[in-house]
Amino acid sequence: MTWNLKDAYLVSATRAPVAKRHGMFRNVRPDDMLAHVLRASVAQVPQLDPHEIGDVYVGCAIPEGDQGMNLARLGVLMAGLPDSVPAITINRYCSSGLNAVAMAADRIRLGEADVAIGAGVESMSAMPQMFGTSYSANPKWMQDEHVALAYGMGLTAERVADRWKVSGAAQDAFAAASHAKALAAMAAGHFDTEITPYAVTEYLPGADRIVKRVERLCRNDEGPRAGTTPEQLGKLRPEFAAKSSVTAGNASQMSDGAGSVVLMSGAALKRYNVEPLARFVSFAVAGVPPEMMGIGSVEAIPRALKAAGLTLAAIDWFELNEAFAAQALAVMRSLDIDPAKVNPQGGAIALGHPLGATGAIRTATLVHGMRRTGKRYGMVTMCIGTLMGAAGIFEVL
Protein backbone atom coordinates (compact mmCIF):
# COMPACT_ATOMS: atom_id res chain seq x y z
CA MET A 1 0.00 0.00 0.00
CA THR A 2 1.30 3.48 -0.90
CA TRP A 3 0.46 6.32 1.47
CA ASN A 4 -0.15 9.76 0.04
CA LEU A 5 1.30 11.72 2.93
CA LYS A 6 0.63 15.40 3.32
CA ASP A 7 3.18 17.93 4.53
CA ALA A 8 3.17 19.21 8.11
CA TYR A 9 4.46 22.71 8.80
CA LEU A 10 5.69 24.33 12.00
CA VAL A 11 3.93 27.67 12.47
CA SER A 12 5.15 28.51 15.97
CA ALA A 13 7.86 27.17 18.24
CA THR A 14 8.54 28.58 21.67
CA ARG A 15 9.92 27.60 25.04
CA ALA A 16 10.35 28.81 28.57
CA PRO A 17 13.83 29.62 29.84
CA VAL A 18 15.56 26.50 31.16
CA ALA A 19 16.26 26.52 34.90
CA LYS A 20 18.73 24.57 36.98
CA ARG A 21 17.21 21.88 39.15
CA HIS A 22 16.10 23.61 42.38
CA GLY A 23 16.92 26.91 40.68
CA MET A 24 14.64 29.71 39.52
CA PHE A 25 11.71 27.33 38.83
CA ARG A 26 12.07 25.39 42.08
CA ASN A 27 8.54 26.38 43.17
CA VAL A 28 6.96 26.27 39.69
CA ARG A 29 4.60 23.38 39.04
CA PRO A 30 5.19 21.48 35.77
CA ASP A 31 1.54 21.79 34.73
CA ASP A 32 1.80 25.58 35.11
CA MET A 33 5.00 25.60 33.06
CA LEU A 34 3.36 23.48 30.36
CA ALA A 35 0.27 25.70 30.26
CA HIS A 36 2.55 28.72 29.82
CA VAL A 37 4.25 27.42 26.67
CA LEU A 38 1.05 25.97 25.19
CA ARG A 39 -0.71 29.31 25.64
CA ALA A 40 2.26 31.19 24.18
CA SER A 41 2.65 28.94 21.14
CA VAL A 42 -1.03 29.28 20.23
CA ALA A 43 -0.96 33.05 20.82
CA GLN A 44 1.85 33.32 18.26
CA VAL A 45 -0.66 32.24 15.59
CA PRO A 46 -3.46 34.79 16.24
CA GLN A 47 -5.39 33.72 13.13
CA LEU A 48 -5.84 30.21 14.50
CA ASP A 49 -9.20 29.06 15.82
CA PRO A 50 -8.06 26.89 18.78
CA HIS A 51 -11.17 24.73 18.39
CA GLU A 52 -9.48 23.30 15.29
CA ILE A 53 -6.56 21.82 17.27
CA GLY A 54 -6.95 18.10 16.62
CA ASP A 55 -4.67 16.81 19.36
CA VAL A 56 -1.87 17.81 21.71
CA TYR A 57 1.08 15.49 22.39
CA VAL A 58 3.26 16.28 25.40
CA GLY A 59 6.51 14.50 26.23
CA CYS A 60 7.43 13.91 29.87
CA ALA A 61 10.07 11.44 31.02
CA ILE A 62 8.84 11.03 34.61
CA PRO A 63 5.04 11.28 34.38
CA GLU A 64 4.23 10.81 38.05
CA GLY A 65 3.74 12.93 41.16
CA ASP A 66 3.31 16.56 40.13
CA GLN A 67 3.71 15.36 36.53
CA GLY A 68 1.08 12.63 36.69
CA MET A 69 -2.66 12.47 35.87
CA ASN A 70 -2.19 12.89 32.08
CA LEU A 71 -0.20 16.08 32.47
CA ALA A 72 -0.85 16.99 28.83
CA ARG A 73 -4.61 17.31 29.28
CA LEU A 74 -4.18 19.29 32.49
CA GLY A 75 -1.84 21.69 30.68
CA VAL A 76 -4.32 22.16 27.83
CA LEU A 77 -7.12 23.07 30.22
CA MET A 78 -4.93 25.34 32.35
CA ALA A 79 -3.74 27.10 29.17
CA GLY A 80 -7.34 28.12 28.51
CA LEU A 81 -7.69 26.09 25.33
CA PRO A 82 -11.18 24.84 24.46
CA ASP A 83 -12.49 21.82 26.37
CA SER A 84 -12.80 20.06 23.03
CA VAL A 85 -9.01 19.93 22.54
CA PRO A 86 -7.74 16.44 23.51
CA ALA A 87 -4.24 15.69 24.79
CA ILE A 88 -1.97 12.77 25.63
CA THR A 89 1.23 12.47 27.65
CA ILE A 90 3.92 10.33 26.03
CA ASN A 91 7.22 9.00 27.32
CA ARG A 92 10.26 7.99 25.33
CA TYR A 93 12.51 9.45 28.01
CA CYS A 94 15.04 11.94 26.59
CA SER A 95 13.42 12.07 23.15
CA SER A 96 9.86 12.53 24.46
CA GLY A 97 9.54 16.16 23.36
CA LEU A 98 10.88 15.43 19.87
CA ASN A 99 8.65 12.36 19.64
CA ALA A 100 5.67 14.53 20.58
CA VAL A 101 6.44 16.90 17.68
CA ALA A 102 6.78 13.94 15.31
CA MET A 103 3.51 12.40 16.46
CA ALA A 104 1.69 15.70 16.03
CA ALA A 105 3.18 15.96 12.53
CA ASP A 106 2.08 12.41 11.74
CA ARG A 107 -1.57 13.21 12.53
CA ILE A 108 -1.38 16.00 9.97
CA ARG A 109 0.58 13.99 7.40
CA LEU A 110 -2.03 11.22 7.54
CA GLY A 111 -4.83 13.73 7.05
CA GLU A 112 -6.34 13.08 10.49
CA ALA A 113 -5.93 16.69 11.67
CA ASP A 114 -5.20 20.10 10.19
CA VAL A 115 -3.69 21.49 13.39
CA ALA A 116 -1.80 19.68 16.16
CA ILE A 117 0.67 20.56 18.90
CA GLY A 118 3.85 18.76 19.98
CA ALA A 119 5.28 19.83 23.32
CA GLY A 120 7.41 18.71 26.24
CA VAL A 121 7.77 19.52 29.92
CA GLU A 122 9.92 18.33 32.80
CA SER A 123 10.46 19.58 36.32
CA MET A 124 13.41 17.69 37.71
CA SER A 125 12.99 19.85 40.82
CA ALA A 126 9.68 18.08 41.42
CA MET A 127 11.25 14.62 41.24
CA PRO A 128 13.26 13.23 44.18
CA GLN A 129 15.53 11.23 41.86
CA MET A 130 16.26 10.59 38.17
CA PHE A 131 14.07 7.48 38.04
CA GLY A 132 11.02 8.91 39.77
CA THR A 133 9.59 8.52 43.23
CA SER A 134 9.80 4.78 43.92
CA TYR A 135 11.46 3.07 40.97
CA SER A 136 12.79 -0.46 41.48
CA ALA A 137 14.98 -2.21 38.91
CA ASN A 138 14.12 -5.76 37.90
CA PRO A 139 16.56 -8.16 39.62
CA LYS A 140 16.69 -10.25 36.43
CA TRP A 141 18.89 -7.55 34.91
CA MET A 142 21.70 -8.93 37.04
CA GLN A 143 21.23 -12.47 35.75
CA ASP A 144 21.15 -12.31 31.96
CA GLU A 145 22.67 -10.66 28.89
CA HIS A 146 20.93 -7.38 29.71
CA VAL A 147 22.96 -6.76 32.85
CA ALA A 148 24.18 -3.50 31.32
CA LEU A 149 20.68 -2.09 31.86
CA ALA A 150 21.69 -1.68 35.48
CA TYR A 151 24.85 0.28 34.72
CA GLY A 152 23.20 3.69 34.58
CA MET A 153 23.86 6.36 31.98
CA GLY A 154 27.05 7.59 33.62
CA LEU A 155 28.76 4.22 33.39
CA THR A 156 27.64 3.74 29.79
CA ALA A 157 29.17 7.15 29.03
CA GLU A 158 32.43 5.82 30.47
CA ARG A 159 32.23 2.80 28.19
CA VAL A 160 31.56 5.02 25.19
CA ALA A 161 34.52 7.24 26.08
CA ASP A 162 36.77 4.19 26.35
CA ARG A 163 35.62 2.55 23.11
CA TRP A 164 35.77 5.73 21.02
CA LYS A 165 38.98 6.94 22.72
CA VAL A 166 37.46 10.19 23.93
CA SER A 167 39.90 11.59 26.47
CA GLY A 168 38.95 13.54 29.57
CA ALA A 169 40.73 16.57 28.13
CA ALA A 170 38.62 16.37 24.95
CA GLN A 171 35.44 16.10 27.02
CA ASP A 172 36.36 19.09 29.14
CA ALA A 173 37.26 21.19 26.09
CA PHE A 174 33.90 20.30 24.51
CA ALA A 175 32.07 21.21 27.73
CA ALA A 176 33.83 24.55 28.10
CA ALA A 177 33.00 25.37 24.48
CA SER A 178 29.33 24.61 25.16
CA HIS A 179 29.26 27.26 27.88
CA ALA A 180 31.16 29.78 25.76
CA LYS A 181 28.81 29.33 22.78
CA ALA A 182 25.72 29.56 24.96
CA LEU A 183 26.93 32.75 26.65
CA ALA A 184 27.80 34.33 23.30
CA ALA A 185 24.35 33.47 21.94
CA MET A 186 22.68 34.93 25.02
CA ALA A 187 24.71 38.12 24.79
CA ALA A 188 23.77 38.49 21.12
CA GLY A 189 20.07 37.96 21.88
CA HIS A 190 19.86 34.86 19.69
CA PHE A 191 17.53 33.05 22.10
CA ASP A 192 15.11 35.97 22.41
CA THR A 193 12.87 34.92 19.51
CA GLU A 194 12.36 31.41 20.88
CA ILE A 195 11.95 32.16 24.61
CA THR A 196 8.66 33.23 26.14
CA PRO A 197 9.68 34.76 29.52
CA TYR A 198 8.13 33.22 32.61
CA ALA A 199 6.88 35.26 35.56
CA VAL A 200 7.68 33.58 38.89
CA THR A 201 5.88 34.57 42.10
CA GLU A 202 7.30 33.42 45.43
CA TYR A 203 6.33 34.04 49.03
CA LEU A 204 9.40 34.40 51.23
CA PRO A 205 9.95 35.10 54.93
CA GLY A 206 10.68 38.75 55.62
CA ALA A 207 11.40 40.94 58.62
CA ASP A 208 9.14 40.77 61.69
CA ARG A 209 7.72 37.43 60.56
CA ILE A 210 5.94 39.07 57.65
CA VAL A 211 5.72 37.02 54.48
CA LYS A 212 6.72 39.06 51.47
CA ARG A 213 5.60 38.48 47.88
CA VAL A 214 8.47 38.48 45.37
CA GLU A 215 7.85 38.58 41.64
CA ARG A 216 10.48 38.27 38.93
CA LEU A 217 10.41 37.75 35.19
CA CYS A 218 12.74 34.95 34.09
CA ARG A 219 14.04 35.73 30.60
CA ASN A 220 17.26 33.74 30.23
CA ASP A 221 18.51 30.20 30.65
CA GLU A 222 20.07 29.69 34.05
CA GLY A 223 22.72 27.08 33.25
CA PRO A 224 25.55 28.75 31.29
CA ARG A 225 28.51 29.65 33.51
CA ALA A 226 30.85 32.48 32.59
CA GLY A 227 34.57 31.80 32.83
CA THR A 228 34.27 28.02 32.49
CA THR A 229 37.59 26.65 31.21
CA PRO A 230 38.87 23.16 30.39
CA GLU A 231 41.44 23.59 33.13
CA GLN A 232 38.75 24.21 35.75
CA LEU A 233 36.69 21.28 34.55
CA GLY A 234 39.73 19.04 34.60
CA LYS A 235 40.00 19.50 38.37
CA LEU A 236 36.55 18.04 39.07
CA ARG A 237 36.42 14.60 40.66
CA PRO A 238 35.16 11.58 38.68
CA GLU A 239 31.44 11.15 39.03
CA PHE A 240 30.68 7.53 38.17
CA ALA A 241 33.85 5.50 38.74
CA ALA A 242 37.07 5.79 40.72
CA LYS A 243 39.17 6.25 37.59
CA SER A 244 36.86 8.14 35.31
CA SER A 245 36.89 10.88 32.68
CA VAL A 246 33.17 11.68 33.03
CA THR A 247 32.46 14.39 35.59
CA ALA A 248 29.59 16.67 36.52
CA GLY A 249 31.33 19.35 34.48
CA ASN A 250 31.26 17.48 31.16
CA ALA A 251 27.76 16.03 31.58
CA SER A 252 24.37 17.64 31.04
CA GLN A 253 22.73 19.63 33.79
CA MET A 254 19.56 18.45 35.53
CA SER A 255 16.96 21.06 34.67
CA ASP A 256 13.38 22.32 34.55
CA GLY A 257 11.84 23.50 31.29
CA ALA A 258 9.09 23.30 28.69
CA GLY A 259 8.61 23.88 24.97
CA SER A 260 5.71 23.83 22.51
CA VAL A 261 5.39 23.62 18.72
CA VAL A 262 2.20 24.24 16.70
CA LEU A 263 1.93 22.42 13.37
CA MET A 264 -0.49 22.86 10.47
CA SER A 265 -1.38 21.20 7.20
CA GLY A 266 -0.92 23.01 3.90
CA ALA A 267 -4.70 23.49 3.71
CA ALA A 268 -4.74 25.16 7.13
CA LEU A 269 -1.87 27.46 6.11
CA LYS A 270 -3.96 28.73 3.22
CA ARG A 271 -7.17 28.95 5.22
CA TYR A 272 -5.55 31.00 7.97
CA ASN A 273 -3.05 32.82 5.73
CA VAL A 274 -0.13 31.73 7.91
CA GLU A 275 3.53 31.81 6.89
CA PRO A 276 5.25 28.63 8.14
CA LEU A 277 8.52 28.62 10.08
CA ALA A 278 9.62 25.24 8.74
CA ARG A 279 8.49 21.92 7.35
CA PHE A 280 8.66 18.68 9.29
CA VAL A 281 10.69 16.28 7.14
CA SER A 282 11.31 13.00 8.97
CA PHE A 283 11.79 11.25 12.29
CA ALA A 284 13.48 7.99 13.24
CA VAL A 285 14.33 6.06 16.37
CA ALA A 286 16.61 3.06 16.91
CA GLY A 287 17.77 0.78 19.69
CA VAL A 288 21.38 0.09 20.67
CA PRO A 289 23.16 -2.39 22.99
CA PRO A 290 22.66 -1.61 26.71
CA GLU A 291 26.35 -1.04 27.41
CA MET A 292 26.56 1.63 24.66
CA MET A 293 23.39 3.61 25.38
CA GLY A 294 24.89 6.99 24.54
CA ILE A 295 25.64 6.08 20.94
CA GLY A 296 21.96 5.84 19.96
CA SER A 297 22.12 8.79 17.54
CA VAL A 298 24.61 6.87 15.37
CA GLU A 299 21.82 4.43 14.50
CA ALA A 300 18.93 6.91 14.38
CA ILE A 301 20.53 9.59 12.20
CA PRO A 302 21.01 7.40 9.09
CA ARG A 303 17.41 6.21 9.38
CA ALA A 304 16.09 9.78 9.53
CA LEU A 305 18.26 10.76 6.56
CA LYS A 306 17.06 7.79 4.51
CA ALA A 307 13.43 8.63 5.26
CA ALA A 308 14.08 12.22 4.19
CA GLY A 309 16.03 11.27 1.06
CA LEU A 310 18.96 13.38 2.26
CA THR A 311 22.67 12.91 2.88
CA LEU A 312 24.48 13.92 6.05
CA ALA A 313 26.18 16.72 4.13
CA ALA A 314 22.79 18.33 3.48
CA ILE A 315 22.23 19.01 7.18
CA ASP A 316 23.32 22.56 8.00
CA TRP A 317 22.65 22.59 11.75
CA PHE A 318 22.67 19.78 14.32
CA GLU A 319 21.09 20.12 17.73
CA LEU A 320 22.87 17.10 19.20
CA ASN A 321 21.82 16.73 22.82
CA GLU A 322 24.87 16.81 25.07
CA ALA A 323 23.83 14.19 27.60
CA PHE A 324 27.58 13.68 28.08
CA ALA A 325 30.49 15.20 26.21
CA ALA A 326 31.84 11.68 25.68
CA GLN A 327 28.63 10.59 23.98
CA ALA A 328 28.33 13.71 21.80
CA LEU A 329 31.94 13.46 20.63
CA ALA A 330 31.60 9.73 19.91
CA VAL A 331 28.55 10.37 17.71
CA MET A 332 30.33 13.14 15.84
CA ARG A 333 33.41 10.97 15.26
CA SER A 334 31.41 7.89 14.23
CA LEU A 335 29.44 9.75 11.55
CA ASP A 336 32.13 12.30 10.67
CA ILE A 337 29.87 15.25 11.50
CA ASP A 338 31.42 18.68 11.04
CA PRO A 339 31.88 20.10 14.58
CA ALA A 340 31.14 23.60 13.28
CA LYS A 341 27.57 22.48 12.52
CA VAL A 342 26.94 21.01 15.98
CA ASN A 343 25.24 23.06 18.70
CA PRO A 344 26.44 26.47 17.46
CA GLN A 345 24.64 28.11 20.40
CA GLY A 346 25.74 25.62 23.03
CA GLY A 347 24.08 22.45 24.22
CA ALA A 348 22.78 20.64 27.27
CA ILE A 349 26.06 20.82 29.18
CA ALA A 350 25.53 24.59 29.37
CA LEU A 351 21.84 25.05 28.62
CA GLY A 352 20.47 22.10 30.58
CA HIS A 353 18.56 18.91 29.81
CA PRO A 354 15.01 18.82 31.19
CA LEU A 355 14.57 15.27 29.90
CA GLY A 356 11.12 14.98 28.30
CA ALA A 357 11.08 18.68 27.36
CA THR A 358 14.45 18.78 25.62
CA GLY A 359 13.29 17.63 22.18
CA ALA A 360 10.63 20.35 21.92
CA ILE A 361 12.99 22.97 23.34
CA ARG A 362 15.78 22.14 20.94
CA THR A 363 13.32 22.11 18.03
CA ALA A 364 12.52 25.75 18.85
CA THR A 365 16.23 26.55 19.05
CA LEU A 366 16.93 24.82 15.75
CA VAL A 367 14.13 26.41 13.74
CA HIS A 368 14.69 29.96 14.96
CA GLY A 369 18.46 29.62 14.65
CA MET A 370 18.27 28.35 11.07
CA ARG A 371 15.88 31.13 10.07
CA ARG A 372 18.20 33.72 11.57
CA THR A 373 21.27 32.36 9.76
CA GLY A 374 19.70 31.37 6.43
CA LYS A 375 20.16 27.61 6.86
CA ARG A 376 17.88 25.09 5.14
CA TYR A 377 18.00 21.65 6.76
CA GLY A 378 18.47 20.98 10.46
CA MET A 379 18.37 17.99 12.78
CA VAL A 380 17.50 17.43 16.43
CA THR A 381 19.01 14.21 17.76
CA MET A 382 19.74 12.59 21.08
CA CYS A 383 20.54 9.37 22.87
CA ILE A 384 17.72 8.00 25.00
CA GLY A 385 17.72 6.34 28.39
CA THR A 386 16.57 2.72 27.99
CA LEU A 387 19.05 2.29 25.16
CA MET A 388 17.83 4.10 22.07
CA GLY A 389 18.54 7.10 19.89
CA ALA A 390 16.25 9.48 18.00
CA ALA A 391 16.62 12.02 15.18
CA GLY A 392 14.23 14.46 13.55
CA ILE A 393 14.82 16.59 10.43
CA PHE A 394 13.27 19.98 9.66
CA GLU A 395 13.44 22.24 6.60
CA VAL A 396 13.26 26.02 6.69
CA LEU A 397 11.39 27.17 3.59
C-alpha positions in Angstrom: 0.0 0.0 0.0 1.3 3.5 -0.9 0.5 6.3 1.5 -0.1 9.8 0.0 1.3 11.7 2.9 0.6 15.4 3.3 3.2 17.9 4.5 3.2 19.2 8.1 4.5 22.7 8.8 5.7 24.3 12.0 3.9 27.7 12.5 5.1 28.5 16.0 7.9 27.2 18.2 8.5 28.6 21.7 9.9 27.6 25.0 10.3 28.8 28.6 13.8 29.6 29.8 15.6 26.5 31.2 16.3 26.5 34.9 18.7 24.6 37.0 17.2 21.9 39.1 16.1 23.6 42.4 16.9 26.9 40.7 14.6 29.7 39.5 11.7 27.3 38.8 12.1 25.4 42.1 8.5 26.4 43.2 7.0 26.3 39.7 4.6 23.4 39.0 5.2 21.5 35.8 1.5 21.8 34.7 1.8 25.6 35.1 5.0 25.6 33.1 3.4 23.5 30.4 0.3 25.7 30.3 2.5 28.7 29.8 4.2 27.4 26.7 1.1 26.0 25.2 -0.7 29.3 25.6 2.3 31.2 24.2 2.6 28.9 21.1 -1.0 29.3 20.2 -1.0 33.0 20.8 1.9 33.3 18.3 -0.7 32.2 15.6 -3.5 34.8 16.2 -5.4 33.7 13.1 -5.8 30.2 14.5 -9.2 29.1 15.8 -8.1 26.9 18.8 -11.2 24.7 18.4 -9.5 23.3 15.3 -6.6 21.8 17.3 -7.0 18.1 16.6 -4.7 16.8 19.4 -1.9 17.8 21.7 1.1 15.5 22.4 3.3 16.3 25.4 6.5 14.5 26.2 7.4 13.9 29.9 10.1 11.4 31.0 8.8 11.0 34.6 5.0 11.3 34.4 4.2 10.8 38.0 3.7 12.9 41.2 3.3 16.6 40.1 3.7 15.4 36.5 1.1 12.6 36.7 -2.7 12.5 35.9 -2.2 12.9 32.1 -0.2 16.1 32.5 -0.8 17.0 28.8 -4.6 17.3 29.3 -4.2 19.3 32.5 -1.8 21.7 30.7 -4.3 22.2 27.8 -7.1 23.1 30.2 -4.9 25.3 32.3 -3.7 27.1 29.2 -7.3 28.1 28.5 -7.7 26.1 25.3 -11.2 24.8 24.5 -12.5 21.8 26.4 -12.8 20.1 23.0 -9.0 19.9 22.5 -7.7 16.4 23.5 -4.2 15.7 24.8 -2.0 12.8 25.6 1.2 12.5 27.6 3.9 10.3 26.0 7.2 9.0 27.3 10.3 8.0 25.3 12.5 9.5 28.0 15.0 11.9 26.6 13.4 12.1 23.2 9.9 12.5 24.5 9.5 16.2 23.4 10.9 15.4 19.9 8.7 12.4 19.6 5.7 14.5 20.6 6.4 16.9 17.7 6.8 13.9 15.3 3.5 12.4 16.5 1.7 15.7 16.0 3.2 16.0 12.5 2.1 12.4 11.7 -1.6 13.2 12.5 -1.4 16.0 10.0 0.6 14.0 7.4 -2.0 11.2 7.5 -4.8 13.7 7.0 -6.3 13.1 10.5 -5.9 16.7 11.7 -5.2 20.1 10.2 -3.7 21.5 13.4 -1.8 19.7 16.2 0.7 20.6 18.9 3.8 18.8 20.0 5.3 19.8 23.3 7.4 18.7 26.2 7.8 19.5 29.9 9.9 18.3 32.8 10.5 19.6 36.3 13.4 17.7 37.7 13.0 19.8 40.8 9.7 18.1 41.4 11.2 14.6 41.2 13.3 13.2 44.2 15.5 11.2 41.9 16.3 10.6 38.2 14.1 7.5 38.0 11.0 8.9 39.8 9.6 8.5 43.2 9.8 4.8 43.9 11.5 3.1 41.0 12.8 -0.5 41.5 15.0 -2.2 38.9 14.1 -5.8 37.9 16.6 -8.2 39.6 16.7 -10.3 36.4 18.9 -7.6 34.9 21.7 -8.9 37.0 21.2 -12.5 35.7 21.1 -12.3 32.0 22.7 -10.7 28.9 20.9 -7.4 29.7 23.0 -6.8 32.9 24.2 -3.5 31.3 20.7 -2.1 31.9 21.7 -1.7 35.5 24.9 0.3 34.7 23.2 3.7 34.6 23.9 6.4 32.0 27.1 7.6 33.6 28.8 4.2 33.4 27.6 3.7 29.8 29.2 7.1 29.0 32.4 5.8 30.5 32.2 2.8 28.2 31.6 5.0 25.2 34.5 7.2 26.1 36.8 4.2 26.3 35.6 2.6 23.1 35.8 5.7 21.0 39.0 6.9 22.7 37.5 10.2 23.9 39.9 11.6 26.5 38.9 13.5 29.6 40.7 16.6 28.1 38.6 16.4 24.9 35.4 16.1 27.0 36.4 19.1 29.1 37.3 21.2 26.1 33.9 20.3 24.5 32.1 21.2 27.7 33.8 24.5 28.1 33.0 25.4 24.5 29.3 24.6 25.2 29.3 27.3 27.9 31.2 29.8 25.8 28.8 29.3 22.8 25.7 29.6 25.0 26.9 32.7 26.7 27.8 34.3 23.3 24.3 33.5 21.9 22.7 34.9 25.0 24.7 38.1 24.8 23.8 38.5 21.1 20.1 38.0 21.9 19.9 34.9 19.7 17.5 33.0 22.1 15.1 36.0 22.4 12.9 34.9 19.5 12.4 31.4 20.9 11.9 32.2 24.6 8.7 33.2 26.1 9.7 34.8 29.5 8.1 33.2 32.6 6.9 35.3 35.6 7.7 33.6 38.9 5.9 34.6 42.1 7.3 33.4 45.4 6.3 34.0 49.0 9.4 34.4 51.2 9.9 35.1 54.9 10.7 38.7 55.6 11.4 40.9 58.6 9.1 40.8 61.7 7.7 37.4 60.6 5.9 39.1 57.7 5.7 37.0 54.5 6.7 39.1 51.5 5.6 38.5 47.9 8.5 38.5 45.4 7.9 38.6 41.6 10.5 38.3 38.9 10.4 37.7 35.2 12.7 35.0 34.1 14.0 35.7 30.6 17.3 33.7 30.2 18.5 30.2 30.7 20.1 29.7 34.1 22.7 27.1 33.2 25.6 28.7 31.3 28.5 29.7 33.5 30.9 32.5 32.6 34.6 31.8 32.8 34.3 28.0 32.5 37.6 26.6 31.2 38.9 23.2 30.4 41.4 23.6 33.1 38.8 24.2 35.8 36.7 21.3 34.6 39.7 19.0 34.6 40.0 19.5 38.4 36.6 18.0 39.1 36.4 14.6 40.7 35.2 11.6 38.7 31.4 11.1 39.0 30.7 7.5 38.2 33.9 5.5 38.7 37.1 5.8 40.7 39.2 6.3 37.6 36.9 8.1 35.3 36.9 10.9 32.7 33.2 11.7 33.0 32.5 14.4 35.6 29.6 16.7 36.5 31.3 19.3 34.5 31.3 17.5 31.2 27.8 16.0 31.6 24.4 17.6 31.0 22.7 19.6 33.8 19.6 18.5 35.5 17.0 21.1 34.7 13.4 22.3 34.6 11.8 23.5 31.3 9.1 23.3 28.7 8.6 23.9 25.0 5.7 23.8 22.5 5.4 23.6 18.7 2.2 24.2 16.7 1.9 22.4 13.4 -0.5 22.9 10.5 -1.4 21.2 7.2 -0.9 23.0 3.9 -4.7 23.5 3.7 -4.7 25.2 7.1 -1.9 27.5 6.1 -4.0 28.7 3.2 -7.2 29.0 5.2 -5.5 31.0 8.0 -3.0 32.8 5.7 -0.1 31.7 7.9 3.5 31.8 6.9 5.3 28.6 8.1 8.5 28.6 10.1 9.6 25.2 8.7 8.5 21.9 7.3 8.7 18.7 9.3 10.7 16.3 7.1 11.3 13.0 9.0 11.8 11.3 12.3 13.5 8.0 13.2 14.3 6.1 16.4 16.6 3.1 16.9 17.8 0.8 19.7 21.4 0.1 20.7 23.2 -2.4 23.0 22.7 -1.6 26.7 26.3 -1.0 27.4 26.6 1.6 24.7 23.4 3.6 25.4 24.9 7.0 24.5 25.6 6.1 20.9 22.0 5.8 20.0 22.1 8.8 17.5 24.6 6.9 15.4 21.8 4.4 14.5 18.9 6.9 14.4 20.5 9.6 12.2 21.0 7.4 9.1 17.4 6.2 9.4 16.1 9.8 9.5 18.3 10.8 6.6 17.1 7.8 4.5 13.4 8.6 5.3 14.1 12.2 4.2 16.0 11.3 1.1 19.0 13.4 2.3 22.7 12.9 2.9 24.5 13.9 6.0 26.2 16.7 4.1 22.8 18.3 3.5 22.2 19.0 7.2 23.3 22.6 8.0 22.6 22.6 11.8 22.7 19.8 14.3 21.1 20.1 17.7 22.9 17.1 19.2 21.8 16.7 22.8 24.9 16.8 25.1 23.8 14.2 27.6 27.6 13.7 28.1 30.5 15.2 26.2 31.8 11.7 25.7 28.6 10.6 24.0 28.3 13.7 21.8 31.9 13.5 20.6 31.6 9.7 19.9 28.5 10.4 17.7 30.3 13.1 15.8 33.4 11.0 15.3 31.4 7.9 14.2 29.4 9.7 11.6 32.1 12.3 10.7 29.9 15.2 11.5 31.4 18.7 11.0 31.9 20.1 14.6 31.1 23.6 13.3 27.6 22.5 12.5 26.9 21.0 16.0 25.2 23.1 18.7 26.4 26.5 17.5 24.6 28.1 20.4 25.7 25.6 23.0 24.1 22.4 24.2 22.8 20.6 27.3 26.1 20.8 29.2 25.5 24.6 29.4 21.8 25.0 28.6 20.5 22.1 30.6 18.6 18.9 29.8 15.0 18.8 31.2 14.6 15.3 29.9 11.1 15.0 28.3 11.1 18.7 27.4 14.5 18.8 25.6 13.3 17.6 22.2 10.6 20.3 21.9 13.0 23.0 23.3 15.8 22.1 20.9 13.3 22.1 18.0 12.5 25.7 18.8 16.2 26.6 19.0 16.9 24.8 15.8 14.1 26.4 13.7 14.7 30.0 15.0 18.5 29.6 14.6 18.3 28.3 11.1 15.9 31.1 10.1 18.2 33.7 11.6 21.3 32.4 9.8 19.7 31.4 6.4 20.2 27.6 6.9 17.9 25.1 5.1 18.0 21.6 6.8 18.5 21.0 10.5 18.4 18.0 12.8 17.5 17.4 16.4 19.0 14.2 17.8 19.7 12.6 21.1 20.5 9.4 22.9 17.7 8.0 25.0 17.7 6.3 28.4 16.6 2.7 28.0 19.1 2.3 25.2 17.8 4.1 22.1 18.5 7.1 19.9 16.3 9.5 18.0 16.6 12.0 15.2 14.2 14.5 13.5 14.8 16.6 10.4 13.3 20.0 9.7 13.4 22.2 6.6 13.3 26.0 6.7 11.4 27.2 3.6 
